[in-house]
Amino acid sequence: MTATSFNPIQMQQAAITSTNQPLTLKQGQVFHGTIKQLYPDQTAEIQIGNQKLIAKLEVPLKTGDAHFFQVTGTSPQTELKVVTGPMEQTASQGQQINQLLESMNLPKTAEMQQLLSHFMKAQLPISKEQLMQAEIWLKALPEGITKMDALQAIQKMVELKMPMTNEVFQALISGQKTTGMNSIMENFAQLLSQDTALSASLKQNLMQQVQAIAKPFEVETGGLVLAKSIQILTNDTASMSAKIQALNILKEAGIVPQQATLQNWSNPNDTKSTQPNQLQQAGQVIQTILTTNPDDKNQLINQLKSWTANQSFLNNEQKQQLNQLIERFVQLPTTKQTLEVFAKQMQEQLIKAFAQNASDRLFTQDANALSVKDHLLSLLKHEATTPIQNEALMRNLMKNSAESPQSMIQQIVTQADAHVENSMDSKAMEHALKTVLKNLGVSYEATLGNKSADLQVIAHQLKPQLHTLMQETHIMPQLKEAAEMLMARMNGMQLSSGENGHQHQLIMQVPLEFFGRKMDATLQWNGRMKEDGKIDANFARILFYLQMESMKETVIDMQVQNRVVTVTVFNENKGITPLAEPLKAALKIGLAEKNYQLSGVFIKQFEKAQPEKITAVVEQQEEHNGVDFRV
């Protein structure tokens, strides 16, 4: 069957690169070329593929003859040695290759002949040392890697002048794979859990990151458990037993102090530092009230009204209630006591409001990039917390809740899981992808160069911690091998991505797990960059390869031309066309909201001419009944 695959685009990009970039030769390299023009002093114009160069020859040659040449010098000018005699135009490629093998004393193995044939066809120079190393790799390919995959990886190494090391080769062939990321992660996690030699802190940090990648919705689910627990605590009709259970689960997670009681668990605290005029989190609102100088009452009132009006997580009724509290405070004399009372009233009102709205605001952030749970934690915690600490608190809450013997807590967790599952939409998928990619830290090296980068966030990502792990002297050999495989896969994404002028290619492999369904997702984006270095959203091509339980093998090819979007879905099932019809309207509306125009959605069957089957990019690893994920 025939479908659009990653390889054709990669090869197209390689062709562009070869055409657009000037040919650079290094001493010892061999290439196939034709004499186009002779000049005095044994200098000639030689054509290599689509490019030409001027070089000095060791011996006189004839115009029109084709030879294999070897570079003997590059400064002050290119000097070439003829490796083979003139080749007849009628000579087969095999005859030309055999002549080169004899002239350079190269082994006449099938692998070496494949290498020379590949590079002769690609019109690329390669050295004898590179050929010898490449032959070794071709003779010992890992399981699941074809020789064509390996040849393309070697070609990329030569073209981009990468070091001919085993680490780079392994990373490149790993980057070409479209499945297996989940199994690599699972193997690493299992070996890590069994290790007893690592330091407790390193092992704990690694396990936390593996857990964060494996459960991209755990923090959001924890936010719902937090909100429900608060609703029980603030509900006058809830039983004493229920309130005690809710309070204890928050204590165990470290969200409220261990000494908290049902009477004082939400008391405000003025020990947190708050920058003037920097009201973002709800907790900062309370701290500002508590630390306000009575002479600055008017400024405080203006700040509170502005914050309330701009807080998108509050509905109109809740904003009205808060404004009524503010107006009542305006009428009172400003003393330390009235400020404390006002702060407690505002805190109680905000805690109730955010807890009530949590379930409707999943996967959503306000103008300050804060979530509902961020606001709730800022109201409850007596010390300032970072986003990483907030995520850790939510994961700890989920761990303790899942292990709780109390049936009420188990019911809260079950309801939270169900609500998250029923809320799956484009925002949820975006959240999952961003969460996994952030925690993997695939491109953390590039992030280090950004002055505004949060080094604490970067240090907690998986990839920099893998670097630390592999430097450990007491690491189990099996664990080190698993870490190296994982690192090779992540490095492969970077090496397979790249840019050529304004053209850019990005490849992402994301291990995903949704409610027990594990899958490897690989996406390839091809587009161009604007002069300011940012992605041009007007032109792009995005490819997805999916292997789904019900629809089976599916390829989605999305092309964007001047913000006009065309989507082609390849699938063998003739019955999906009527199923897709109702979704087209929703897709059109969604694209229009982003200022894109849908040209059309086309459903096609795979053609049968292609002998090699396309590898699926998203593959479900467990059987489940029901409908597949919608894209």
C-alpha positions as CSV (number, residue, x, y, z in Angstrom):
1,M,0.0,0.0,0.0
2,T,1.0,3.6,-0.5
3,A,0.8,6.5,2.0
4,T,2.8,9.6,2.8
5,S,5.6,8.6,5.1
6,F,8.3,10.3,7.0
7,N,11.2,9.1,4.8
8,P,10.1,10.9,1.6
9,I,10.0,14.2,3.4
10,Q,13.4,13.5,5.0
11,M,14.9,12.6,1.6
12,Q,13.3,15.7,0.1
13,Q,14.9,17.8,2.8
14,A,18.2,16.1,2.2
15,A,18.0,16.8,-1.5
16,I,17.3,20.5,-0.8
17,T,20.2,20.6,1.6
18,S,22.6,19.0,-0.9
19,T,21.4,21.5,-3.6
20,N,21.4,24.7,-1.6
21,Q,24.6,24.2,0.5
22,P,28.0,24.7,-1.1
23,L,30.0,21.5,-1.5
24,T,32.7,21.2,1.2
25,L,35.4,18.6,0.8
26,K,37.8,17.2,3.3
27,Q,41.1,15.5,2.8
28,G,40.7,11.7,2.2
29,Q,37.2,11.9,0.9
30,V,36.2,9.9,-2.2
31,F,33.5,10.9,-4.7
32,H,32.3,10.2,-8.2
33,G,32.7,13.1,-10.7
34,T,32.9,14.0,-14.3
35,I,35.4,16.4,-16.0
36,K,33.5,19.3,-17.5
37,Q,36.2,21.7,-18.5
38,L,40.0,21.6,-18.6
39,Y,42.1,24.7,-17.6
40,P,45.9,25.4,-17.7
41,D,48.2,24.0,-15.0
42,Q,46.3,20.8,-14.7
43,T,43.3,22.5,-13.3
44,A,39.7,21.3,-14.2
45,E,36.1,22.0,-13.5
46,I,34.5,18.8,-12.1
47,Q,30.8,18.2,-11.7
48,I,29.5,16.3,-8.7
49,G,25.8,15.8,-8.9
50,N,24.3,19.2,-9.3
51,Q,27.4,21.1,-8.1
52,K,30.7,22.0,-9.7
53,L,34.1,22.8,-8.3
54,I,37.5,23.8,-9.6
55,A,40.4,21.6,-8.5
56,K,44.0,20.8,-9.3
57,L,44.6,17.3,-10.7
58,E,47.7,15.2,-10.2
59,V,47.6,13.9,-13.8
60,P,46.1,15.3,-17.0
61,L,42.7,14.0,-17.9
62,K,40.2,14.2,-20.7
63,T,37.0,16.3,-20.8
64,G,33.9,14.2,-20.4
65,D,35.6,11.3,-18.6
66,A,34.1,10.1,-15.3
67,H,36.3,9.0,-12.4
68,F,36.3,8.3,-8.7
69,F,38.5,11.1,-7.1
70,Q,40.1,11.3,-3.7
71,V,40.8,14.6,-2.0
72,T,44.6,15.0,-1.3
73,G,44.6,18.6,-0.2
74,T,42.2,21.5,0.4
75,S,44.5,24.5,1.0
76,P,45.2,26.8,-0.8
77,Q,43.1,25.0,-3.4
78,T,41.4,21.6,-3.7
79,E,43.8,18.9,-5.0
80,L,42.5,15.6,-6.3
81,K,44.0,12.2,-7.0
82,V,42.3,10.0,-9.6
83,V,41.4,6.7,-7.8
84,T,40.0,4.9,-10.9
85,G,40.7,5.1,-14.6
86,P,38.1,6.6,-16.9
87,M,34.8,4.8,-16.7
88,E,32.9,4.0,-19.9
89,Q,29.5,5.5,-20.1
90,T,28.2,2.0,-20.8
91,A,29.8,0.5,-17.6
92,S,27.3,-0.7,-15.1
93,Q,27.3,0.7,-11.6
94,G,28.5,-2.6,-10.3
95,Q,31.6,-2.5,-12.6
96,Q,32.4,1.1,-11.4
97,I,32.1,0.0,-7.8
98,N,34.3,-3.0,-8.3
99,Q,37.0,-0.8,-9.8
100,L,36.9,1.5,-6.8
101,L,37.0,-1.4,-4.4
102,E,40.2,-2.7,-6.0
103,S,41.8,0.7,-6.4
104,M,41.2,1.7,-2.7
105,N,41.8,-1.8,-1.3
106,L,38.4,-1.9,0.2
107,P,36.8,-5.2,1.4
108,K,34.5,-6.6,-1.3
109,T,31.6,-7.3,1.1
110,A,27.9,-6.9,0.3
111,E,27.7,-4.1,2.9
112,M,30.6,-2.1,1.4
113,Q,29.0,-2.5,-2.1
114,Q,25.7,-1.2,-0.7
115,L,27.5,1.8,0.9
116,L,29.3,2.7,-2.3
117,S,26.2,2.3,-4.4
118,H,24.2,4.5,-2.0
119,F,26.7,7.3,-1.8
120,M,27.4,7.1,-5.6
121,K,23.7,7.6,-6.2
122,A,23.5,10.4,-3.7
123,Q,26.6,12.1,-5.2
124,L,28.2,12.6,-1.8
125,P,31.8,12.5,-0.9
126,I,32.9,10.0,1.8
127,S,36.2,9.0,3.2
128,K,37.8,5.5,3.4
129,E,37.7,5.7,7.2
130,Q,34.0,6.6,7.1
131,L,33.3,3.7,4.8
132,M,35.1,1.2,7.0
133,Q,33.2,2.4,10.1
134,A,29.8,2.4,8.3
135,E,30.5,-1.2,7.1
136,I,30.9,-2.3,10.7
137,W,27.5,-0.7,11.6
138,L,25.8,-2.4,8.6
139,K,27.1,-5.8,9.6
140,A,25.7,-5.5,13.2
141,L,22.3,-3.7,12.9
142,P,20.0,-3.8,15.9
143,E,16.8,-5.8,15.6
144,G,14.1,-3.9,13.8
145,I,16.5,-1.6,11.9
146,T,16.6,-2.1,8.1
147,K,19.7,-1.4,6.0
148,M,17.9,1.5,4.3
149,D,17.3,3.1,7.7
150,A,21.0,2.7,8.5
151,L,22.2,4.1,5.2
152,Q,20.0,7.1,5.6
153,A,21.4,7.7,9.1
154,I,25.0,7.3,7.8
155,Q,24.2,9.7,4.9
156,K,22.9,12.3,7.4
157,M,26.0,12.0,9.5
158,V,28.2,12.6,6.4
159,E,26.1,15.4,5.0
160,L,25.9,17.3,8.3
161,K,29.5,16.5,9.2
162,M,28.5,14.7,12.5
163,P,31.1,12.7,14.4
164,M,31.2,9.1,13.1
165,T,30.7,7.7,16.5
166,N,28.5,4.8,17.7
167,E,26.6,7.2,20.0
168,V,25.5,9.5,17.1
169,F,24.7,6.5,14.8
170,Q,22.5,4.9,17.5
171,A,20.8,8.2,18.3
172,L,20.0,8.7,14.6
173,I,18.6,5.3,14.0
174,S,16.6,5.5,17.2
175,G,15.2,8.9,16.0
176,Q,13.9,7.2,12.9
177,K,11.9,4.7,14.9
178,T,8.2,5.4,15.3
179,T,7.3,2.8,18.0
180,G,8.9,1.4,21.1
181,M,9.3,4.6,23.2
182,N,6.8,3.3,25.8
183,S,8.5,-0.1,26.1
184,I,11.9,1.7,26.6
185,M,10.4,3.9,29.3
186,E,8.8,0.9,31.0
187,N,12.0,-1.2,31.0
188,F,13.9,1.8,32.4
189,A,11.3,2.4,35.2
190,Q,11.3,-1.3,36.2
191,L,15.1,-1.5,36.4
192,L,15.2,1.8,38.3
193,S,12.7,0.6,40.9
194,Q,14.8,-2.6,41.4
195,D,18.1,-0.7,41.9
196,T,19.5,-0.5,45.4
197,A,22.9,1.1,44.7
198,L,21.8,4.7,43.7
199,S,21.5,7.5,46.1
200,A,18.0,7.9,47.5
201,S,17.6,11.5,46.2
202,L,18.6,10.7,42.6
203,K,16.4,7.6,42.5
204,Q,13.5,9.5,43.9
205,N,13.9,12.4,41.4
206,L,14.1,10.0,38.5
207,M,11.1,8.0,39.7
208,Q,9.1,11.2,40.0
209,Q,9.8,12.2,36.5
210,V,9.0,8.8,35.1
211,Q,5.7,8.9,37.0
212,A,5.0,12.4,35.6
213,I,5.5,11.2,32.1
214,A,3.5,8.0,32.6
215,K,0.5,9.9,34.1
216,P,0.2,13.2,32.3
217,F,-3.3,13.9,33.9
218,E,-2.4,13.0,37.5
219,V,-1.8,16.6,38.5
220,E,-5.2,17.7,37.0
221,T,-6.9,14.8,38.8
222,G,-5.2,15.8,42.0
223,G,-6.6,19.3,41.6
224,L,-10.1,17.8,41.5
225,V,-9.4,15.7,44.6
226,L,-8.2,18.9,46.3
227,A,-11.3,20.9,45.3
228,K,-13.7,18.1,46.4
229,S,-11.9,17.8,49.8
230,I,-12.2,21.6,50.3
231,Q,-15.9,21.5,49.3
232,I,-16.5,18.8,52.0
233,L,-14.6,21.0,54.6
234,T,-16.7,24.1,53.7
235,N,-20.0,22.3,53.5
236,D,-22.1,22.9,56.7
237,T,-24.2,19.8,56.0
238,A,-21.2,17.4,55.6
239,S,-20.7,14.9,58.5
240,M,-17.9,15.3,61.0
241,S,-16.4,12.0,59.9
242,A,-16.3,13.2,56.3
243,K,-14.7,16.5,57.2
244,I,-12.0,14.7,59.3
245,Q,-11.2,12.3,56.5
246,A,-10.9,15.3,54.0
247,L,-8.7,17.2,56.4
248,N,-6.4,14.2,57.1
249,I,-5.8,13.6,53.4
250,L,-4.8,17.2,52.9
251,K,-2.5,17.0,56.0
252,E,-0.8,13.8,54.7
253,A,-0.1,15.4,51.3
254,G,1.5,18.4,53.1
255,I,-1.1,20.9,51.8
256,V,-2.3,22.1,55.2
257,P,-0.2,22.1,58.4
258,Q,-0.1,19.0,60.6
259,Q,-1.5,20.9,63.5
260,A,-4.5,22.2,61.4
261,T,-8.0,21.6,62.9
262,L,-11.5,21.8,61.4
263,Q,-11.7,25.2,62.9
264,N,-8.4,26.8,61.7
265,W,-7.3,24.8,58.6
266,S,-8.0,27.8,56.3
267,N,-6.7,30.6,58.5
268,P,-4.7,33.2,56.5
269,N,-1.0,33.7,57.3
270,D,1.0,36.9,56.7
271,T,4.5,35.3,56.6
272,K,4.6,34.9,52.8
273,S,6.4,37.7,50.9
274,T,4.4,39.6,48.3
275,Q,5.7,42.1,45.9
276,P,3.8,45.4,45.7
277,N,1.5,45.7,42.6
278,Q,2.1,42.1,41.7
279,L,-1.2,40.5,42.5
280,Q,-1.4,37.2,40.6
281,Q,-2.2,34.3,42.8
282,A,-5.3,34.5,45.1
283,G,-3.0,33.9,48.0
284,Q,-1.1,37.1,47.2
285,V,-4.4,39.0,47.5
286,I,-4.8,37.8,51.1
287,Q,-1.2,38.6,52.0
288,T,-1.5,42.0,50.5
289,I,-4.6,42.8,52.7
290,L,-2.8,41.6,55.8
291,T,0.4,43.6,55.2
292,T,-1.3,46.8,53.9
293,N,-0.6,50.1,55.7
294,P,-3.8,51.7,56.8
295,D,-2.8,54.9,54.9
296,D,-2.7,52.9,51.6
297,K,-6.4,51.7,51.9
298,N,-7.5,53.4,48.7
299,Q,-4.7,51.8,46.7
300,L,-5.6,48.4,48.2
301,I,-9.2,48.8,47.2
302,N,-8.3,49.6,43.6
303,Q,-6.0,46.6,43.5
304,L,-8.6,44.2,44.8
305,K,-11.3,45.5,42.5
306,S,-9.0,45.2,39.5
307,W,-7.8,41.7,40.4
308,T,-11.4,40.5,40.9
309,A,-12.6,42.0,37.6
310,N,-9.8,40.4,35.6
311,Q,-9.9,36.9,37.3
312,S,-11.3,34.7,34.5
313,F,-11.8,31.7,36.9
314,L,-14.6,33.6,38.8
315,N,-18.1,33.8,37.5
316,N,-20.2,37.0,37.7
317,E,-22.0,36.0,40.8
318,Q,-18.8,35.2,42.7
319,K,-17.3,38.5,41.6
320,Q,-20.4,40.3,42.8
321,Q,-20.1,38.6,46.2
322,L,-16.4,39.6,46.5
323,N,-17.1,43.2,45.5
324,Q,-19.8,43.4,48.2
325,L,-17.2,42.3,50.7
326,I,-14.9,45.0,49.4
327,E,-17.6,47.6,49.6
328,R,-18.4,46.7,53.2
329,F,-14.7,47.0,54.1
330,V,-14.6,50.5,52.6
331,Q,-17.2,51.6,55.1
332,L,-15.1,50.4,58.1
333,P,-12.2,52.1,59.8
334,T,-8.9,50.7,58.7
335,T,-7.2,49.0,61.6
336,K,-5.1,45.8,62.0
337,Q,-8.2,44.0,63.4
338,T,-10.5,45.0,60.5
339,L,-7.8,44.0,58.0
340,E,-7.5,40.6,59.6
341,V,-11.2,40.1,59.6
342,F,-11.5,41.3,56.0
343,A,-8.6,39.0,54.9
344,K,-10.3,35.9,56.5
345,Q,-13.6,36.7,54.8
346,M,-12.0,37.2,51.4
347,Q,-10.0,34.0,51.9
348,E,-13.0,31.9,52.8
349,Q,-15.0,33.3,49.8
350,L,-12.1,32.7,47.4
351,I,-11.5,29.1,48.6
352,K,-15.1,28.3,48.1
353,A,-15.3,29.9,44.7
354,F,-12.2,28.3,43.2
355,A,-13.1,24.8,44.7
356,Q,-16.5,25.1,43.2
357,N,-15.2,26.1,39.7
358,A,-12.3,23.5,39.5
359,S,-14.3,20.8,37.6
360,D,-15.3,23.2,34.9
361,R,-11.8,24.7,34.4
362,L,-9.7,21.6,33.7
363,F,-6.7,22.1,31.4
364,T,-7.2,25.9,31.6
365,Q,-5.0,28.8,32.8
366,D,-5.7,32.4,33.5
367,A,-3.9,35.4,32.1
368,N,-1.0,34.8,34.5
369,A,-0.6,31.2,33.4
370,L,-2.1,29.9,36.7
371,S,-4.6,27.1,37.1
372,V,-7.4,26.8,39.7
373,K,-5.3,24.4,41.8
374,D,-2.5,27.0,41.8
375,H,-4.8,29.6,43.3
376,L,-6.2,27.1,45.8
377,L,-2.7,26.0,47.0
378,S,-1.7,29.7,47.3
379,L,-4.6,30.2,49.6
380,L,-3.9,27.2,51.7
381,K,-0.1,27.0,51.9
382,H,1.6,29.2,54.6
383,E,4.7,29.5,52.5
384,A,5.2,30.4,48.8
385,T,5.4,27.5,46.4
386,T,6.8,27.0,42.9
387,P,5.0,25.3,40.0
388,I,7.3,22.2,40.6
389,Q,6.3,22.1,44.3
390,N,2.6,22.4,43.4
391,E,2.8,19.5,41.0
392,A,4.7,17.4,43.6
393,L,1.9,18.3,46.2
394,M,-0.8,17.1,43.7
395,R,1.0,13.8,42.9
396,N,1.5,13.2,46.7
397,L,-2.2,13.9,47.2
398,M,-3.1,11.4,44.5
399,K,-0.7,8.8,45.9
400,N,-2.0,9.1,49.4
401,S,-5.6,9.2,48.2
402,A,-5.2,6.1,46.1
403,E,-3.7,4.2,49.0
404,S,-6.3,5.4,51.5
405,P,-8.4,2.7,53.2
406,Q,-11.3,5.2,53.5
407,S,-14.1,4.4,51.1
408,M,-15.1,8.1,50.9
409,I,-11.6,9.1,49.7
410,Q,-11.6,6.2,47.2
411,Q,-15.0,7.5,45.9
412,I,-13.5,11.0,45.5
413,V,-10.6,9.6,43.4
414,T,-12.9,7.5,41.3
415,Q,-15.1,10.5,40.5
416,A,-12.1,12.7,39.7
417,D,-10.7,10.1,37.3
418,A,-14.1,9.7,35.6
419,H,-14.4,13.5,35.3
420,V,-11.0,13.9,33.7
421,E,-11.7,11.1,31.3
422,N,-15.0,12.6,30.3
423,S,-13.3,16.0,29.8
424,M,-10.9,14.8,27.0
425,D,-10.8,17.4,24.3
426,S,-8.2,19.3,22.3
427,K,-7.1,21.2,25.4
428,A,-6.6,17.9,27.2
429,M,-4.5,16.5,24.4
430,E,-2.4,19.7,24.2
431,H,-1.9,19.5,28.0
432,A,-0.8,15.9,27.8
433,L,1.7,16.5,25.0
434,K,3.2,19.6,26.7
435,T,3.4,17.8,30.1
436,V,5.2,14.8,28.6
437,L,7.6,16.8,26.5
438,K,8.4,19.2,29.4
439,N,9.2,16.3,31.7
440,L,11.3,14.5,29.1
441,G,13.5,17.6,28.7
442,V,14.5,16.5,25.2
443,S,15.9,19.9,24.3
444,Y,17.1,21.0,27.7
445,E,20.6,21.9,26.4
446,A,19.1,24.6,24.1
447,T,16.9,25.9,27.0
448,L,20.0,26.5,29.1
449,G,21.0,29.3,26.8
450,N,17.8,31.2,27.5
451,K,18.5,33.8,30.2
452,S,14.8,33.6,31.3
453,A,14.9,29.8,31.7
454,D,14.0,28.4,35.1
455,L,17.0,26.3,36.0
456,Q,15.1,24.5,38.8
457,V,12.5,23.3,36.3
458,I,15.2,22.2,33.8
459,A,17.2,20.3,36.5
460,H,14.1,18.2,37.4
461,Q,13.6,17.1,33.8
462,L,14.4,13.5,32.8
463,K,17.2,14.0,30.3
464,P,19.6,16.0,32.5
465,Q,18.9,13.5,35.3
466,L,19.8,10.7,32.9
467,H,23.1,12.4,32.3
468,T,23.7,12.4,36.1
469,L,22.7,8.8,36.3
470,M,25.1,7.6,33.6
471,Q,28.0,9.2,35.5
472,E,27.3,7.1,38.6
473,T,30.0,4.5,39.3
474,H,27.8,2.1,41.2
475,I,25.0,1.8,38.6
476,M,23.8,-1.7,37.6
477,P,24.9,-2.5,34.0
478,Q,21.3,-3.3,32.9
479,L,20.1,0.0,34.3
480,K,22.9,1.9,32.5
481,E,22.1,0.2,29.2
482,A,18.4,1.1,29.6
483,A,19.3,4.7,30.4
484,E,21.6,4.8,27.3
485,M,18.7,3.5,25.1
486,L,16.4,6.1,26.4
487,M,19.0,8.8,26.0
488,A,19.7,7.7,22.4
489,R,16.0,7.9,21.6
490,M,15.8,11.5,22.9
491,N,19.0,12.5,21.2
492,G,17.7,11.0,18.0
493,M,14.7,13.4,18.0
494,Q,17.1,16.3,18.1
495,L,19.4,14.9,15.4
496,S,16.5,14.0,13.1
497,S,15.1,17.5,13.5
498,G,16.9,20.4,11.8
499,E,16.8,23.5,9.7
500,N,18.0,24.5,6.3
501,G,17.7,28.2,5.8
502,H,14.1,29.1,6.4
503,Q,13.0,25.5,6.2
504,H,12.6,23.6,9.4
505,Q,11.8,20.0,10.4
506,L,10.7,18.9,13.8
507,I,10.2,15.3,14.9
508,M,8.6,14.4,18.3
509,Q,8.2,11.0,19.8
510,V,5.9,11.0,22.8
511,P,5.1,8.1,25.0
512,L,1.4,8.6,26.0
513,E,-0.8,6.8,28.5
514,F,-4.5,7.6,28.7
515,F,-6.6,5.7,31.3
516,G,-4.8,2.4,30.8
517,R,-4.2,2.8,27.0
518,K,-0.5,3.1,26.3
519,M,0.7,4.3,22.9
520,D,3.8,5.8,21.1
521,A,3.0,9.0,19.3
522,T,5.3,10.4,16.7
523,L,4.6,13.7,14.9
524,Q,6.6,15.3,12.1
525,W,6.2,19.0,11.4
526,N,7.8,20.5,8.3
527,G,7.5,24.3,7.8
528,R,9.5,27.4,7.4
529,M,10.9,30.0,9.7
530,K,10.3,33.8,9.5
531,E,13.1,36.3,9.5
532,D,12.7,36.9,13.2
533,G,13.4,33.2,13.8
534,K,9.8,32.3,14.7
535,I,7.7,29.6,13.1
536,D,5.6,30.7,10.2
537,A,2.2,29.5,11.1
538,N,0.8,30.3,7.6
539,F,2.7,27.4,5.9
540,A,3.3,23.9,7.3
541,R,2.9,20.2,6.7
542,I,2.1,17.9,9.6
543,L,2.0,14.1,9.4
544,F,0.5,11.6,11.9
545,Y,0.6,7.9,11.6
546,L,-1.9,6.1,13.8
547,Q,-2.5,2.5,14.6
548,M,-5.9,2.4,16.3
549,E,-7.9,-0.5,17.8
550,S,-11.0,0.1,15.7
551,M,-9.9,2.0,12.7
552,K,-6.6,0.1,12.4
553,E,-3.8,1.7,10.3
554,T,-4.5,5.4,9.6
555,V,-2.4,8.2,8.1
556,I,-3.3,11.8,8.5
557,D,-1.6,14.3,6.2
558,M,-2.4,18.0,7.1
559,Q,-1.1,20.7,4.8
560,V,-1.3,24.4,5.5
561,Q,-0.9,26.9,2.6
562,N,-1.4,30.6,3.4
563,R,-3.6,29.5,6.4
564,V,-5.8,27.3,4.2
565,V,-5.9,23.8,5.6
566,T,-6.3,20.6,3.7
567,V,-6.6,17.3,5.6
568,T,-6.3,13.9,3.9
569,V,-7.1,10.7,5.9
570,F,-5.8,7.4,4.6
571,N,-7.6,4.3,5.8
572,E,-8.6,0.9,4.4
573,N,-12.1,1.0,6.0
574,K,-14.7,2.3,3.5
575,G,-17.2,2.9,6.3
576,I,-15.4,5.8,8.0
577,T,-16.6,8.4,5.5
578,P,-20.1,8.8,7.0
579,L,-18.5,8.8,10.5
580,A,-16.2,11.7,9.5
581,E,-18.9,13.8,8.0
582,P,-20.4,15.2,11.3
583,L,-16.9,16.0,12.6
584,K,-16.0,18.3,9.6
585,A,-18.2,21.1,10.8
586,A,-16.6,21.1,14.3
587,L,-13.1,21.0,12.7
588,K,-14.1,24.0,10.4
589,I,-15.3,26.0,13.4
590,G,-12.2,25.2,15.5
591,L,-9.9,26.2,12.7
592,A,-11.8,29.4,12.0
593,E,-11.4,30.3,15.7
594,K,-7.6,30.2,15.1
595,N,-8.0,32.2,11.9
596,Y,-7.5,29.2,9.6
597,Q,-9.8,28.2,6.7
598,L,-10.6,24.5,6.0
599,S,-10.3,23.7,2.4
600,G,-11.5,20.1,2.7
601,V,-11.2,16.8,4.4
602,F,-10.6,13.9,2.1
603,I,-10.9,10.2,3.0
604,K,-8.8,7.9,0.8
605,Q,-7.8,4.2,0.8
606,F,-4.2,3.3,0.7
607,E,-2.8,2.4,-2.7
608,K,-1.5,-1.1,-3.2
609,A,1.6,-0.4,-5.2
610,Q,4.0,0.2,-2.4
611,P,5.7,-3.1,-1.4
612,E,7.0,-1.9,2.0
613,K,4.4,-1.3,4.7
614,I,4.5,2.1,6.5
615,T,5.3,1.8,10.2
616,A,2.5,3.2,12.4
617,V,3.4,6.1,14.6
618,V,0.7,5.7,17.2
619,E,0.2,2.2,18.3
620,Q,-2.2,1.2,21.1
621,Q,-0.6,-1.5,23.2
622,E,-3.7,-2.8,25.0
623,E,-7.1,-3.8,23.7
624,H,-10.1,-1.7,24.7
625,N,-13.6,-1.6,23.4
626,G,-15.2,1.5,22.1
627,V,-14.3,4.4,19.9
628,D,-10.8,5.4,19.1
629,F,-9.4,8.8,20.0
630,R,-10.6,11.5,17.7
631,V,-8.0,13.8,16.1
